[in-house]
């Protein structure tokens, strides 16, 4: 009987390893899904005299994209966001994370600005309130200001077509309660 204990432990470890190998390492669950977006009011990147707040997101489905000028993956997803903004399907709001204002402004000027507005979060406190692990991350917010989806990593055409836009379309069809 005592000889079977190591075998049982080995089998249990193999089962857990097998389960772990089936998980998507890019899927980082968010405790905020289904909950109101954390409140914030921050100056905008383009104009520090103007603010962007969670109240600006209510009343329509929107995306909140967390980005930074120093982020290599943000540059990778940027053409996808520019194309989406041109199509006018859903407004995109930016949350510029742990960046320098001038660097962020130059980056948007150089590569294009897909954002209806972009909030400036130089110390990253708002990003932390939203559960941001790193950039880029994109949130789908419903008409009531509730987080419905979190996409970790660069938004790709595939992620947009398979996950984000179908959800946006469903949420846009929902009648405000």
C-alpha positions in Angstrom: 0.0 0.0 0.0 2.8 2.4 0.9 4.4 1.8 -2.5 1.3 3.1 -4.2 1.5 6.6 -2.6 4.2 7.9 -4.9 2.4 6.5 -7.9 -0.9 8.2 -6.8 1.0 11.5 -6.3 2.6 11.1 -9.8 -0.8 10.5 -11.4 -2.3 13.6 -9.7 0.6 15.7 -10.9 0.2 14.5 -14.5 -3.5 15.3 -14.4 -2.8 18.9 -13.2 -0.1 19.3 -15.8 -2.4 18.0 -18.5 -5.1 20.5 -17.4 -2.5 23.3 -17.4 -1.4 22.6 -20.9 -4.9 23.0 -22.2 -5.2 26.6 -20.8 -4.6 29.6 -22.9 -1.7 31.6 -21.2 -3.1 34.8 -22.7 -6.5 34.3 -21.0 -6.1 36.3 -17.8 -9.5 36.2 -16.0 -10.7 39.6 -14.8 -12.7 39.9 -11.6 -14.3 43.0 -13.1 -16.3 41.1 -15.8 -19.9 41.8 -15.2 -19.2 44.7 -12.8 -19.3 48.5 -13.3 -16.1 49.9 -14.7 -14.0 51.4 -11.9 -14.5 55.1 -11.7 -11.9 57.5 -12.9 -11.5 61.1 -14.1 -8.2 61.9 -15.8 -6.8 64.6 -18.0 -6.7 63.8 -21.7 -3.5 63.1 -23.5 -4.2 65.7 -26.2 -5.4 68.5 -23.9 -4.7 68.4 -20.1 -7.5 71.0 -19.6 -10.0 68.4 -20.8 -10.9 65.2 -18.8 -12.1 61.8 -19.6 -14.1 59.9 -17.0 -16.1 56.7 -16.7 -19.3 58.7 -17.0 -18.2 59.5 -20.6 -18.4 55.8 -21.5 -22.1 55.4 -20.4 -25.0 55.4 -22.8 -23.3 53.5 -25.6 -21.1 50.4 -26.1 -17.4 51.3 -26.2 -13.9 49.9 -26.1 -11.3 51.1 -23.6 -7.8 50.3 -24.9 -4.9 50.5 -22.5 -1.7 51.6 -24.4 1.6 53.3 -24.1 4.1 54.9 -26.5 6.9 52.6 -25.1 4.8 49.4 -25.8 6.0 47.3 -28.7 2.8 45.3 -28.8 0.7 48.5 -28.9 2.4 49.4 -32.1 1.5 46.0 -33.5 -2.2 46.4 -32.8 -2.4 50.0 -33.7 -3.3 49.5 -37.4 -6.2 47.3 -36.3 -7.5 50.0 -34.0 -7.1 52.7 -36.7 -9.1 50.5 -39.1 -11.8 49.9 -36.5 -12.0 53.6 -35.8 -12.4 54.4 -39.5 -15.3 51.9 -39.7 -17.2 53.7 -36.9 -18.6 50.5 -35.4 -17.8 51.3 -31.8 -16.0 54.3 -30.2 -12.5 53.5 -28.8 -11.3 55.3 -25.8 -7.6 55.2 -24.7 -6.0 54.9 -21.3 -2.4 55.9 -21.8 -0.6 53.9 -19.1 2.6 54.9 -17.3 3.8 57.2 -20.1 5.1 60.7 -20.7 2.5 63.0 -22.1 4.8 64.4 -24.8 5.9 60.9 -25.9 2.2 59.8 -26.1 1.3 62.9 -28.1 4.1 62.3 -30.5 3.3 58.6 -30.9 -0.4 59.4 -31.8 0.8 62.2 -34.2 3.2 59.8 -35.9 1.1 56.7 -36.1 -2.5 58.1 -36.1 -5.1 58.5 -33.4 -7.9 56.0 -33.3 -9.3 57.3 -30.0 -12.4 59.4 -29.4 -10.4 60.6 -26.4 -7.4 59.1 -24.5 -7.0 59.6 -20.7 -3.5 60.2 -19.3 -2.6 57.8 -16.4 1.1 58.6 -15.8 1.5 56.8 -12.5 -0.7 53.8 -13.6 -3.1 54.0 -10.6 -6.2 54.0 -12.8 -4.8 51.1 -14.8 -4.3 49.2 -11.5 -7.9 50.0 -10.5 -9.0 48.4 -13.7 -6.9 45.3 -13.1 -4.4 46.0 -15.9 -1.5 43.5 -15.9 0.3 45.1 -18.8 -0.2 46.8 -22.1 -2.0 46.5 -24.3 -5.3 45.4 -22.8 -8.8 46.2 -24.3 -12.1 46.2 -22.4 -15.6 46.1 -23.9 -17.9 48.3 -21.9 -21.7 48.1 -22.3 -24.2 50.9 -22.4 -24.6 50.9 -18.6 -20.8 51.2 -18.0 -20.3 47.5 -17.1 -17.2 45.6 -18.2 -18.3 42.7 -20.4 -15.0 41.5 -21.8 -11.2 41.9 -21.4 -8.8 41.2 -24.1 -5.2 40.8 -23.0 -2.4 41.5 -25.5 -2.7 43.1 -28.9 -6.0 43.2 -30.6 -5.7 41.2 -33.8 -8.1 41.0 -36.8 -9.0 37.5 -35.7 -9.8 38.5 -32.1 -11.8 41.4 -33.4 -13.8 39.3 -35.8 -14.3 36.3 -33.5 -14.7 37.8 -30.0 -14.9 41.5 -29.7 -17.2 42.6 -32.6 -19.8 39.9 -32.1 -20.0 40.9 -28.5 -20.2 44.6 -29.4 -23.0 43.9 -31.9 -25.0 41.9 -29.2 -24.5 44.6 -26.7 -25.6 47.4 -29.1 -28.8 45.5 -29.7 -29.7 45.3 -26.0 -32.3 47.7 -24.8 -31.1 49.8 -21.9 -32.7 48.5 -18.7 
